[in-house]
Amino acid sequence: MKINVIGLPLLLVALLGLAGCATPSVVTLQNGTQYLTKDLPNTTNKDGFYEFVDIAGKHIKIRADDVSTIKSD
């Protein structure tokens, strides 16, 4: 019984913490194509590409010149 009383609040705190980590965003390309992402695109690449995972779980790599805007949702 004590495990349920202690474990449930800890589980809820862990789930809320994980939910707060993701920052969904919309990546719009120059041609009007939009991608909904699970998190902000990785912009630390020195090769001039943005990398992100869309909401379907597909890994996408796009040239920075092709990106028009990135807005957090």
Secondary structure, 3 states (H helix, E strand, C coil): CHHHHHHHHHHHHHHHHHHCCCCCEEEEECCCCEEEECCCCECCCCCCEEEEEECCCCEEEEEHHHEEEEEEC
